[in-house]
């Protein structure tokens, strides 16, 4: 396959024709090729998967990790025409009827992005706006280098308020699961 053209908007139907060994995202029709994550990134992801999976055992919600094609619906758009195909590092979904093919066509309950230098702008601006507009209830941005977690929760006005900031010495009371607290000391224990 050729590299996508800069002057064309792409959708999930196009995405399905691209090589499987490449990790792409499409945001508002624009494709972005993703680099492989660092080992610290993978360590944080692994620890969070364990903590959330233990909590979600025997519950209706499930946690998934990238690669996993999240298609955020826009208005009455059909799945194949979705112009937003995202690879969140972690996401929790609670409506299993929207699991389709290579991922999920709908709005997750919680999304977690682990920042790397090549994704910082995308995660903090482009994906932030996508998740807010789609009404994802809770969005975490994790910075491995500084060991800081920014947690955004959807407010009554359907906007994210100011983030709650946490360090490796803190615990996060998960907004969408009020009886779950994540101790960050184990999450950042990779040195």
Secondary structure, DSSP 8 states (H G I E B T S, - for coil): -----TTS---HHHHTTS-TTS-EEEETTEEEE-----HHHHHHHHHHHHHHHHHHTTSS-EEEESS-EEE---TT--GGG-S-EE--SEEEES-GGGEETTEEES--SEEEEEE-TTTHHIIIIIHHHHHHHHT-SEEEEEETTTTEEEEEEB-TTSSB-S-EEEETT-EEE-TTSTT-EEETTTTT---
